[in-house]
Amino acid sequence: MRPEREVADVSALRARLRHVYWIGGGSGAGKSTIARRVADRHGLLLYATDDVMPDHARRSTPEDSPFLSAFAAMDMDERWLNRSPETMLDTFHWFRGEGFDLIVEDLLRLPEERPVLVEGFRLLPHLVKPLLAVPSHAVWLLPTPDFRRSAFGSRGSLWEIARRTSHPERALSNLLERDRLFTERLYEATKSLELHVVEVVTTMTEDALAERVTEVFGLRPGTG
């Protein structure tokens, strides 16, 4: 594709998605909870990227999602025990951006008359930024180490994955380290791309965090 055609395509896509708001961030940052609060408060249509992962996996092919195909072929020990957290991070399909085009396809099918709030860890900064007609329509929630420990201690979702391996404690340690590295990578990416970030600390209430996100978005009562 010629460069000028690529620019035109991106500009058209940016215009089509100008009604979309984005909440990305690290694991355990409270993205889903805050997104529901903001969406309910302002009448936005909520699109949770975690919910559509099974559908996106079915719609993917080995050609366009090689990391997903490799991951699907592994057993649980191969996924979470036999590789380093660094390798787990670098080869995890959603962290590589595989399937992001399917998120965009889904959003383009939604009516443009109603603002949409998209949330999930799959919203990588370098993929979202070219789609922003309004820079303040995207924010990343980045939890501090203390907040992450507290969140995972109370939620326990990673334990459900770890228990399916032959060494749950080591698998959980690998998963926690992988997610810590992912959050660090998000810090670096959002800073270099000059994107909006809210650091999530243990003293911040859900109401305060929702208000901070609302301020970044510039939402007013009745926006939706």
Secondary structure, DSSP 8 states (H G I E B T S, - for coil): --HHHHHHHHHHHHHHTTTEEEEEE-TTS-HHHHHHHHHHHHT-EEEETTTTHHHHHHH--TTT-HHHHHHHTS-HHHHHTSS-HHHHHHH-TGGGTTTHHHHHHHHHHS-TTS-EEEESTT--HHHHGGG-SSGGGEEEEEE-HHHHHHHHHHH-HHHHHHTTSS-HHHHHHHHHHHHHHHHHHHHHHHHHTT-EEEEE-TT--HHHHHHHHHHHHT--TT--
